Amino acid sequence: MVAGLTSIVAAGPAHAQGCLPADDGRNPCPVALVRPASPPLSAMALVGRDIFFDRALSGSGRLSCASCHVPHHDYAPAGSTAFMAGGRMLDRQGSRNVPSLKYLERQPPFSIGPDNAESEGPPPVTTPPPSLTGQTIAPQTKTARNTQSSATNLVPQGGLFWDGRADTLEEQANGPLFNPDEMAADKAAVIHHLQNAPYTHALLALSGTKATTNPGLLLSEALFALARYQIEEPRFHPYSSKFDLWLEGKAAFTPAERRGYLAFNNPDGANCAACHIDQVGPDRLPPLLTDYQFEALGVPANAHTPRLTPDLGLCDSGRMIARKDAYCGMFRTPSLRNVSRRRVFFHNGVLTSLTQAIDFYRLRDPEPHAFYPQDATGRVMKYNDLPARFGSNIDVQDKPFGQAVGAPPAFSEQERDDIIAFLKTLADRRQD
């Protein structure tokens, strides 16, 4: 048994304290997961489906939502390029790695509040965060053990996009649609198309008579239809992975997957589950493998980024409450569902394999030369994608970080490979 795992979460029926995978890989504490209902799509969701695939909405006439969020690729990009081509002539690029649209139906709105070790839901905002009051609080170490010690931390969490700037699926769709580097749509042209599209009659019938004379309302209803499609279409949240079946006692881990699960949850090693929660709570909802929170990891710069200035993440998101130096360099922790099928990783797409991505956690501190360039004197330029004045924001205390240069990594290459085997169990069944 991996050290430190006897106290894995007692948060729900699937993982009572000490309830670890059996020697044969089966779950000794199965639970009946509560999955979203999947009735036939509503009329509004059907309109949203048409809009999702409508290339005529873009400035180029060649991009739809589905161009970057490909259904057969987990509603993520199909290729291995970090920055997707966009603009009216498809000669520009977005500035971040395009995230998947899967599993956003439970994403909470943005908030700043206590680190909730027991729940995936958004916390109440009880007091202003230290960065807004001038106070300082020493953060408590965050581990895969589900203790209450980190609950005193006041942390940013929730929202959509890498920087959490949107709270609703409507807001999220509105951003790329009119971004000049992405779909590059013109608002007047979009409204004109919505008034003359094949689905216009259905959209107007559902939107009410005011939408025929109120272009802004018509656009809002179209964005609402897109949101309904993402909420109602089961393909956006199928919960059909081997891991889901394992939680229900319908599948068994292989030896490598079992070892990877234990390493993933080891608070004294990889400690992945501290941020990528894999436990089932009392609500029996399938875990989303994220705590929704923001972290500054100090990933290396991507030399191919189209950005002309450093990407400061949360503090540059446009949210007034987040415009504080203490949040610069922070990005939202994504779900790990289907992560084994991704080809680029982190907000800037700097790493191009899952092995590289996990090695970054393993080697960032003890072997920084493995990821960061060196200057003319041979000094490793660590955290080279973030201005030095924000360096104190980077997580250096939570495992697997914190080792001195030259010290042994927090987990081994074998554990890395086993974790990858476990992460592959998070991939949904392929759908037609």
C-alpha positions in Angstrom: 0.0 0.0 0.0 1.2 3.5 -0.8 2.2 5.4 2.3 -0.3 8.0 3.5 -3.3 6.5 1.8 -5.1 5.0 4.8 -7.0 8.2 5.2 -8.3 8.8 1.7 -11.5 10.8 1.7 -14.4 9.8 3.8 -16.6 12.2 1.8 -19.1 9.8 0.4 -20.5 6.3 -0.1 -18.0 5.4 -2.8 -14.9 6.0 -0.7 -15.3 5.5 3.0 -12.2 5.9 5.0 -9.7 3.2 4.1 -11.8 2.0 1.2 -9.1 1.5 -1.4 -9.1 -0.6 -4.6 -8.9 -4.3 -3.8 -6.0 -6.4 -4.9 -7.9 -7.5 -7.9 -8.6 -3.9 -9.0 -12.2 -3.8 -8.0 -13.9 -1.1 -6.0 -15.0 -2.6 -2.6 -17.3 0.3 -2.0 -19.4 0.7 -5.2 -21.9 3.5 -5.5 -24.8 4.2 -7.8 -23.8 7.4 -9.6 -26.4 10.1 -10.3 -26.0 11.0 -14.0 -27.8 13.8 -15.8 -31.2 12.9 -17.3 -31.2 12.6 -21.1 -34.7 13.2 -22.4 -35.1 14.3 -26.1 -33.7 17.7 -26.8 -36.1 20.6 -26.2 -37.0 22.8 -29.2 -34.6 25.5 -28.0 -31.8 23.1 -27.6 -32.4 21.9 -31.2 -32.0 25.4 -32.4 -28.9 25.7 -30.3 -27.5 22.6 -32.1 -28.1 24.3 -35.5 -26.3 27.4 -34.2 -23.4 25.3 -32.8 -22.6 24.0 -36.3 -23.4 27.2 -38.3 -20.3 28.5 -40.0 -22.1 31.5 -41.5 -22.1 33.2 -38.1 -18.3 33.7 -38.3 -16.6 36.6 -39.9 -14.8 34.3 -42.3 -17.9 32.1 -43.0 -15.7 29.1 -42.4 -15.7 28.6 -38.6 -18.4 27.4 -36.3 -18.3 26.5 -32.6 -17.8 22.9 -33.7 -14.6 23.9 -35.6 -12.6 24.3 -32.4 -14.9 22.2 -30.2 -15.1 19.0 -32.3 -17.7 16.6 -31.1 -15.6 13.5 -32.0 -12.7 14.9 -30.1 -14.4 15.5 -26.7 -15.5 19.0 -27.9 -11.9 20.1 -28.0 -9.6 20.8 -31.0 -9.0 17.9 -33.4 -5.4 18.7 -34.1 -2.2 19.2 -32.2 -1.9 23.0 -32.6 -2.0 25.0 -29.4 -3.4 28.1 -31.0 -6.3 27.8 -33.4 -6.5 29.8 -36.7 -9.1 32.5 -36.7 -10.0 36.0 -37.8 -11.9 37.1 -40.9 -9.2 35.7 -43.2 -8.2 32.8 -40.9 -4.8 34.5 -40.6 -4.9 35.2 -36.9 -4.6 33.0 -33.9 -6.3 32.7 -30.5 -3.8 33.2 -27.6 -4.6 30.2 -25.4 -5.0 26.5 -25.7 -8.7 25.8 -26.5 -10.4 23.9 -23.6 -13.0 21.2 -24.0 -16.7 22.1 -23.7 -17.4 18.8 -21.9 -18.5 18.7 -18.3 -19.3 22.3 -17.8 -22.9 21.8 -16.7 -21.8 21.9 -13.0 -19.2 24.6 -13.3 -19.9 27.1 -10.5 -19.8 30.9 -11.1 -16.7 32.8 -10.1 -16.2 33.5 -6.4 -13.5 34.1 -3.8 -14.0 32.2 -0.6 -12.8 29.4 1.7 -11.1 26.3 0.2 -13.9 23.7 0.6 -12.1 20.4 1.2 -15.4 18.4 1.3 -17.4 19.7 -1.6 -17.0 20.5 -5.3 -19.6 23.2 -5.1 -18.8 27.0 -4.8 -18.3 28.3 -1.3 -20.0 31.3 0.3 -17.9 34.4 0.3 -17.6 35.1 4.0 -14.8 37.6 4.2 -12.8 39.6 1.6 -9.7 37.8 0.5 -6.4 39.1 2.0 -5.4 40.8 -1.3 -8.4 43.1 -1.0 -7.9 44.0 2.7 -4.2 44.3 2.9 -4.0 41.4 5.4 -1.9 38.4 4.9 -2.7 34.8 5.8 -0.2 32.0 5.6 -1.9 29.4 3.3 -2.3 25.9 4.7 -0.8 23.1 2.7 -3.3 21.4 0.4 -3.2 17.6 0.1 -5.1 14.7 -1.3 -6.1 13.9 2.3 -9.4 15.5 2.8 -8.7 17.4 6.0 -10.0 20.8 7.0 -6.6 22.5 7.4 -6.8 24.2 4.0 -10.3 25.5 4.5 -8.9 28.6 6.1 -7.4 29.6 2.7 -9.4 32.2 0.8 -9.1 31.2 -2.9 -10.5 32.2 -6.3 -12.6 29.6 -7.9 -15.2 29.0 -10.5 -16.0 30.6 -13.8 -15.4 29.6 -17.3 -12.3 30.0 -19.6 -8.8 29.6 -18.3 -9.2 33.0 -16.5 -12.7 32.5 -15.2 -14.0 35.6 -16.9 -17.4 34.2 -17.8 -20.0 32.7 -15.4 -22.6 31.3 -17.9 -22.4 29.3 -21.1 -24.1 32.3 -22.9 -21.2 34.5 -21.8 -18.7 31.9 -22.9 -20.2 31.6 -26.4 -20.4 35.4 -26.8 -16.6 35.8 -26.2 -15.1 33.7 -29.1 -18.0 34.7 -31.4 -16.9 38.3 -31.5 -13.2 37.9 -30.7 -11.2 39.3 -33.8 -8.7 36.5 -33.3 -11.3 33.7 -33.2 -14.7 33.6 -35.0 -14.3 37.4 -35.7 -18.0 38.0 -36.2 -19.6 41.4 -36.8 -22.6 41.9 -34.5 -24.7 43.5 -37.2 -23.9 40.6 -39.6 -24.7 38.0 -36.9 -28.1 39.6 -36.2 -28.9 39.8 -39.9 -28.0 36.1 -40.3 -30.1 35.2 -37.2 -33.0 36.9 -38.9 -32.6 34.9 -42.1 -31.1 31.5 -41.1 -32.8 28.2 -41.7 -33.6 28.0 -38.0 -34.9 31.6 -37.7 -38.6 30.7 -37.7 -38.0 28.2 -34.8 -35.9 30.7 -32.9 -38.4 33.5 -33.2 -41.3 31.2 -32.3 -39.5 30.3 -29.1 -38.2 33.8 -28.3 -41.5 35.7 -28.4 -42.7 38.6 -30.6 -40.3 41.2 -29.1 -37.3 39.4 -30.6 -38.6 40.2 -34.1 -38.0 44.0 -33.5 -35.3 43.8 -30.8 -32.0 42.6 -32.3 -30.3 42.5 -28.9 -33.0 40.2 -27.6 -32.7 37.9 -30.6 -28.9 37.6 -30.1 -29.5 36.8 -26.4 -32.0 34.1 -27.3 -29.6 32.6 -29.8 -26.8 32.4 -27.1 -29.4 30.9 -24.7 -30.2 28.3 -27.3 -26.5 27.4 -27.5 -26.4 27.0 -23.8 -29.4 24.8 -23.7 -27.9 22.6 -26.3 -24.7 22.1 -24.2 -26.8 21.5 -21.1 -29.2 19.0 -22.7 -27.1 17.1 -25.2 -25.8 14.0 -23.4 -22.6 13.9 -25.4 -21.4 16.9 -23.4 -21.5 15.0 -20.2 -21.9 11.2 -20.8 -19.9 10.0 -17.7 -19.2 6.9 -19.6 -15.5 6.3 -18.7 -14.0 3.1 -17.2 -13.5 5.1 -14.0 -17.2 5.8 -13.8 -17.8 2.1 -14.2 -15.2 1.3 -11.6 -16.9 3.7 -9.1 -20.1 1.7 -9.7 -18.4 -1.6 -9.2 -18.8 -2.6 -12.9 -15.2 -2.6 -13.9 -11.8 -3.5 -12.3 -8.5 -1.6 -12.6 -5.6 -3.3 -14.2 -2.5 -3.5 -11.9 -1.0 -0.4 -13.5 -4.3 1.5 -13.2 -4.6 0.5 -9.5 -1.1 1.7 -8.8 -1.8 4.9 -10.7 -5.0 5.6 -8.7 -3.1 5.1 -5.4 -0.2 7.4 -6.6 -2.7 10.0 -7.8 -4.2 10.1 -4.3 -1.0 9.9 -2.3 -0.7 13.1 -0.3 3.0 12.4 0.3 3.8 12.0 -3.4 2.1 13.1 -6.5 -0.8 14.5 -4.6 -2.9 15.0 -7.8 -6.2 14.6 -6.0 -5.6 17.7 -3.9 -6.8 19.8 -6.9 -8.3 17.1 -9.2 -10.8 15.6 -6.8 -11.7 12.0 -7.7 -14.0 11.2 -4.8 -17.8 10.8 -4.9 -19.6 13.1 -2.4 -22.9 12.5 -0.6 -24.8 13.7 -3.7 -23.4 10.7 -5.6 -22.6 12.9 -8.6 -19.7 11.6 -10.7 -16.5 13.5 -9.7 -15.3 16.1 -12.2 -11.6 15.7 -11.3 -11.3 19.4 -10.5 -11.8 21.6 -7.4 -12.6 24.6 -9.8 -9.8 26.6 -8.2 -7.0 28.8 -9.6 -3.4 28.0 -9.3 -0.1 29.7 -10.4 2.1 26.8 -11.6 4.8 28.8 -13.4 4.6 26.7 -16.6 7.4 27.6 -19.1 6.8 30.1 -21.8 5.7 28.9 -25.2 8.0 30.4 -27.9 5.2 30.1 -30.5 2.5 32.1 -28.7 0.9 34.9 -30.6 0.8 37.0 -27.5 3.0 40.1 -27.3 2.8 40.5 -23.5 2.8 37.9 -20.7 -0.4 36.1 -20.0 -1.3 37.1 -16.5 -4.4 35.0 -16.3 -6.9 35.7 -13.5 -5.7 39.2 -12.6 -6.1 40.3 -16.3 -9.5 38.6 -16.7 -11.5 41.8 -16.6 -13.0 41.0 -13.2 -12.5 44.0 -10.9 -12.3 41.8 -7.8 -9.4 39.9 -9.3 -7.3 42.9 -10.5 -4.8 42.3 -7.7 -1.1 41.4 -8.0 -1.8 38.3 -5.8 -3.8 36.7 -8.6 -1.4 37.3 -11.5 -0.3 34.1 -13.1 -3.2 32.1 -11.8 -5.3 29.9 -14.2 -8.3 27.7 -13.6 -7.7 24.0 -12.7 -9.4 22.0 -15.6 -11.2 18.7 -15.3 -9.0 15.7 -16.1 -11.7 13.8 -17.8 -10.5 12.8 -21.3 -7.1 14.4 -20.6 -5.3 11.3 -22.0 -6.7 12.3 -25.5 -5.4 15.9 -25.3 -2.4 16.7 -27.4 -1.4 20.0 -25.9 -1.5 21.0 -22.2 -1.8 24.0 -19.9 -3.2 27.4 -20.8 -0.4 28.2 -23.3 -0.1 24.8 -24.8 3.6 24.6 -24.1 3.7 20.9 -23.5 2.7 18.4 -26.1 2.4 15.0 -24.3 0.8 13.8 -21.1 4.2 12.4 -20.0 5.6 15.9 -20.3 2.7 17.4 -18.4 3.1 15.1 -15.5 6.9 15.3 -15.5 6.5 19.1 -15.2 4.8 18.5 -11.8 7.5 15.9 -10.9 10.6 17.8 -12.0 9.7 21.5 -11.9 11.6 22.2 -8.7 14.3 19.4 -8.4 15.2 19.6 -12.1 14.1 22.9 -13.5 16.6 22.7 -16.4 14.3 20.0 -17.9 11.7 22.6 -18.7 13.1 26.1 -18.6 15.8 27.7 -20.8 19.2 28.9 -19.5 20.7 32.4 -20.0 24.2 33.1 -21.3 25.7 32.4 -17.9 24.0 29.0 -17.6 21.4 30.2 -15.0 18.1 28.5 -15.4 15.4 31.0 -16.2 12.7 29.5 -14.0 9.1 30.7 -14.3 10.1 32.5 -17.6 6.5 33.1 -18.6 5.6 35.3 -15.6 7.1 38.7 -14.6 9.5 38.3 -11.7 7.4 40.5 -9.4 4.6 37.9 -9.4 6.9 35.0 -8.6 5.6 34.8 -5.0 2.2 33.7 -6.4 3.5 30.4 -7.7 2.7 27.3 -5.6 5.9 26.1 -4.0 4.5 24.5 -0.8 1.9 21.9 -2.0 3.2 18.5 -3.0 4.6 17.5 -5.4 6.3 20.9 -5.4 8.8 22.3 -2.9 12.0 20.3 -3.3 15.4 21.8 -3.5 17.3 21.6 -6.8 18.9 18.2 -7.1 16.6 16.6 -4.5 14.7 13.4 -5.5 11.4 14.1 -7.2 8.2 13.7 -5.1 7.3 10.6 -7.2 9.1 8.3 -9.6 9.0 7.6 -13.3 7.2 4.4 -12.6 4.5 6.2 -10.6 4.3 8.7 -13.4 3.6 5.9 -15.9 1.1 4.4 -13.6 -0.7 7.7 -13.1 -1.0 7.9 -16.9 -2.5 4.5 -16.9 -5.1 5.7 -14.4 -5.8 8.9 -16.3 -6.6 6.8 -19.4 -9.5 5.3 -17.4 -11.0 8.9 -17.3 -11.6 8.8 -21.1 -15.3 8.5 -22.2 -16.4 5.8 -24.5 -16.1 6.9 -28.1 -19.4 8.0 -29.6 -20.5 8.0 -33.2 
